[in-house]
Amino acid sequence: MIAIPLVTCLYLLVNISYFAAMAPSELLTSGAVAVSWGNKVLANWAWLISLSVALSTFGSSNGTFFSGGRVCYIAAREGHMPDILSMAHVRCLTPSPALLFTSAMSLIMIISGNFTSIVTYFSFIAWLFYGMTISGLLYLKIKKPALPRSYKVPIVIPIIVLMAAVYLVLAPIIDQPQIEILYIVLFVCSGIVLYFPLVRFKCHPRFLQRVTLHLQLFLEVAPTSSDVN
């Protein structure tokens, strides 16, 4: 628990150092603020910034890889995704199908487009879902205040996060409207078309069972105890 305020303080101090060492024009024109700050302040030691960013990126990617795979794993256990994704390896006990699925989807998404567009679209869709999640939290907090909760936060915090999410979703649309954003929204909404027949009404084609069986044998996975029960 002590680490969370410490990280927050370090983050704020880093941003303050940017404003203290660099002019506003330099911040606006810099393609990588941290690198520009390192070149100006650290001189010959500026390479430490690039090394730190690489290590931070690796750590973030590693955490996202495992957490994203387990999100698919839990969603499959709840019946929202194919059954094969809810299975674990018989020896390693890891949700390998879900991990392979998220890795394959990630590779497909980075085939076309540049780094800037990927970050822009990911930020848009991520904050869209963050805003929807926070909206649900506020709804439950107001409509069902007596509902048991595993943790509690002051209501002002989700309100601030919701305002930030709304801004980060609307800002790219208002500032630089792009047809790709419409494609993203349509892609997200297309999940509704699959939700009702496959999840709500459980209309599963028979060939999916055969595909699941073959994948289960090939990947050496089996349903978890919760699925069996």
C-alpha positions as CSV (number, residue, x, y, z in Angstrom):
1,M,0.0,0.0,0.0
2,I,2.9,2.4,0.6
3,A,4.2,1.8,-2.9
4,I,1.2,3.4,-4.5
5,P,1.6,6.9,-3.0
6,L,5.4,6.7,-3.6
7,V,4.9,5.9,-7.3
8,T,2.4,8.7,-7.6
9,C,4.8,11.2,-6.0
10,L,7.7,10.1,-8.3
11,Y,5.4,10.5,-11.3
12,L,4.5,14.0,-10.2
13,L,8.1,14.9,-9.5
14,V,9.1,13.7,-13.0
15,N,6.5,15.9,-14.7
16,I,7.5,18.9,-12.5
17,S,11.1,18.4,-13.6
18,Y,10.0,18.5,-17.3
19,F,8.4,21.9,-16.8
20,A,11.3,23.1,-14.7
21,A,14.0,22.2,-17.3
22,M,12.2,22.7,-20.6
23,A,10.3,25.6,-22.1
24,P,6.7,25.1,-23.2
25,S,7.7,25.4,-26.8
26,E,10.2,22.6,-26.3
27,L,7.6,20.4,-24.7
28,L,5.2,20.9,-27.6
29,T,7.7,20.3,-30.3
30,S,9.4,17.3,-28.7
31,G,8.6,13.9,-30.1
32,A,9.8,12.2,-26.9
33,V,9.8,14.5,-23.9
34,A,11.8,12.2,-21.6
35,V,14.5,11.9,-24.2
36,S,14.6,15.6,-24.8
37,W,14.8,16.2,-21.1
38,G,17.7,13.7,-20.8
39,N,19.6,15.3,-23.6
40,K,19.3,18.7,-21.9
41,V,19.9,17.7,-18.3
42,L,21.9,14.5,-18.3
43,A,24.2,15.2,-21.2
44,N,26.5,12.2,-21.8
45,W,24.2,10.1,-19.5
46,A,21.1,10.7,-21.7
47,W,21.2,7.1,-22.9
48,L,19.9,6.1,-19.4
49,I,16.5,7.5,-20.4
50,S,16.3,5.3,-23.5
51,L,17.3,2.3,-21.4
52,S,14.8,3.1,-18.7
53,V,12.0,3.5,-21.2
54,A,12.9,0.1,-22.8
55,L,12.9,-1.6,-19.5
56,S,9.6,0.0,-18.5
57,T,8.0,-1.0,-21.8
58,F,9.1,-4.6,-21.4
59,G,7.7,-4.7,-17.8
60,S,4.4,-3.1,-19.0
61,S,4.1,-5.5,-22.0
62,N,4.9,-8.5,-19.7
63,G,2.1,-7.5,-17.3
64,T,-0.3,-6.7,-20.1
65,F,0.4,-10.1,-21.7
66,F,-0.5,-12.1,-18.6
67,S,-3.4,-9.9,-17.4
68,G,-4.9,-9.7,-20.9
69,G,-4.8,-13.4,-21.3
70,R,-6.5,-14.0,-18.0
71,V,-9.3,-11.5,-18.9
72,C,-10.1,-13.7,-22.0
73,Y,-9.8,-16.8,-19.8
74,I,-12.3,-15.5,-17.3
75,A,-14.6,-14.2,-20.0
76,A,-14.6,-17.6,-21.6
77,R,-15.4,-19.2,-18.2
78,E,-18.4,-16.9,-18.0
79,G,-19.6,-18.0,-21.4
80,H,-18.8,-14.8,-23.3
81,M,-16.0,-16.3,-25.4
82,P,-15.3,-19.8,-27.0
83,D,-14.9,-22.6,-24.5
84,I,-11.4,-23.4,-25.6
85,L,-10.2,-20.1,-24.1
86,S,-11.5,-21.2,-20.7
87,M,-9.2,-24.2,-20.5
88,A,-5.7,-24.6,-18.9
89,H,-2.7,-26.7,-19.8
90,V,-2.8,-30.1,-18.2
91,R,0.8,-29.9,-16.9
92,C,1.7,-26.3,-16.7
93,L,-1.7,-25.3,-15.4
94,T,-1.6,-22.0,-17.4
95,P,-4.4,-20.6,-19.6
96,S,-2.3,-21.2,-22.7
97,P,-5.2,-20.9,-25.2
98,A,-6.2,-17.5,-23.9
99,L,-2.5,-16.3,-23.9
100,L,-2.0,-17.6,-27.5
101,F,-5.3,-15.9,-28.6
102,T,-4.3,-12.5,-27.2
103,S,-0.9,-12.8,-28.7
104,A,-2.3,-13.6,-32.1
105,M,-4.8,-10.7,-31.9
106,S,-1.9,-8.3,-30.9
107,L,0.2,-9.4,-33.9
108,I,-2.7,-8.9,-36.3
109,M,-3.4,-5.4,-35.0
110,I,0.2,-4.3,-35.5
111,I,0.6,-5.6,-39.0
112,S,-0.8,-2.4,-40.6
113,G,-0.4,1.2,-39.3
114,N,2.3,3.0,-37.5
115,F,3.1,3.4,-33.8
116,T,1.3,6.7,-33.4
117,S,-2.0,5.5,-34.9
118,I,-1.9,2.3,-32.8
119,V,-1.4,4.4,-29.6
120,T,-4.1,6.8,-30.6
121,Y,-6.7,4.1,-31.3
122,F,-5.8,2.0,-28.3
123,S,-6.1,5.1,-26.0
124,F,-9.5,5.9,-27.5
125,I,-11.0,2.5,-27.0
126,A,-9.3,2.0,-23.6
127,W,-10.7,5.2,-22.2
128,L,-14.1,4.5,-23.7
129,F,-14.3,1.3,-21.7
130,Y,-12.8,2.9,-18.6
131,G,-15.5,5.5,-18.8
132,M,-18.2,2.9,-19.2
133,T,-16.8,0.9,-16.2
134,I,-16.7,4.0,-14.0
135,S,-20.2,4.9,-15.1
136,G,-21.4,1.5,-13.9
137,L,-19.5,2.1,-10.6
138,L,-21.2,5.4,-10.0
139,Y,-24.6,3.9,-10.9
140,L,-24.2,1.2,-8.4
141,K,-22.8,3.6,-5.8
142,I,-25.8,5.9,-6.1
143,K,-28.7,3.4,-6.8
144,K,-27.5,0.6,-4.5
145,P,-25.4,2.2,-1.7
146,A,-25.9,-0.9,0.6
147,L,-24.5,-3.3,-1.9
148,P,-21.5,-5.2,-0.4
149,R,-18.2,-4.0,-1.9
150,S,-14.7,-5.4,-1.7
151,Y,-13.2,-1.9,-1.6
152,K,-14.4,1.6,-1.2
153,V,-13.2,5.0,-2.6
154,P,-14.6,8.5,-2.1
155,I,-17.1,9.3,-4.8
156,V,-15.1,12.3,-6.0
157,I,-12.4,10.0,-7.4
158,P,-14.6,8.1,-9.9
159,I,-16.2,11.4,-10.9
160,I,-12.8,12.8,-11.7
161,V,-11.8,9.7,-13.6
162,L,-15.1,9.7,-15.5
163,M,-14.5,13.4,-16.5
164,A,-11.0,12.5,-17.7
165,A,-12.3,9.5,-19.7
166,V,-15.0,11.6,-21.4
167,Y,-12.4,14.3,-22.3
168,L,-9.9,11.7,-23.7
169,V,-12.6,10.0,-25.8
170,L,-14.1,13.2,-27.2
171,A,-10.9,15.2,-27.6
172,P,-9.6,13.2,-30.7
173,I,-13.0,13.2,-32.3
174,I,-13.4,17.0,-32.0
175,D,-9.8,18.0,-32.6
176,Q,-9.0,15.6,-35.5
177,P,-12.0,13.6,-36.6
178,Q,-11.0,10.5,-38.5
179,I,-13.0,7.9,-40.3
180,E,-11.0,5.2,-38.5
181,I,-12.6,6.2,-35.2
182,L,-16.0,5.3,-36.7
183,Y,-14.6,1.9,-37.7
184,I,-13.5,1.3,-34.2
185,V,-16.9,2.2,-32.8
186,L,-18.6,-0.1,-35.4
187,F,-16.2,-2.9,-34.5
188,V,-17.1,-2.6,-30.8
189,C,-20.8,-2.5,-31.5
190,S,-20.5,-5.5,-33.7
191,G,-20.0,-7.5,-30.5
192,I,-23.7,-7.0,-29.9
193,V,-24.6,-8.9,-33.0
194,L,-22.6,-11.9,-31.7
195,Y,-23.7,-11.5,-28.0
196,F,-27.4,-12.2,-28.4
197,P,-27.3,-15.5,-30.5
198,L,-24.1,-16.9,-29.0
199,V,-24.2,-15.8,-25.4
200,R,-27.7,-14.7,-24.5
201,F,-29.6,-17.5,-26.4
202,K,-26.6,-20.0,-26.4
203,C,-27.1,-20.9,-30.1
204,H,-23.8,-22.7,-30.7
205,P,-23.1,-24.3,-34.1
206,R,-22.2,-27.9,-33.8
207,F,-19.0,-27.6,-35.7
208,L,-17.6,-25.4,-32.9
209,Q,-17.7,-28.4,-30.6
210,R,-15.6,-30.4,-33.0
211,V,-13.1,-27.5,-33.4
212,T,-12.9,-27.2,-29.6
213,L,-12.2,-30.9,-29.2
214,H,-9.4,-30.9,-31.8
215,L,-7.8,-27.7,-30.3
216,Q,-8.1,-29.3,-26.9
217,L,-6.1,-32.3,-28.0
218,F,-3.6,-30.3,-30.0
219,L,-2.9,-27.8,-27.2
220,E,-3.1,-30.4,-24.4
221,V,-5.6,-28.4,-22.4
222,A,-8.6,-29.4,-20.2
223,P,-11.5,-27.6,-18.5
224,T,-10.7,-26.2,-15.1
225,S,-12.4,-27.5,-12.0
226,S,-14.9,-24.6,-12.0
227,D,-15.9,-25.4,-15.6
228,V,-16.4,-29.1,-14.7
229,N,-18.6,-28.3,-11.7
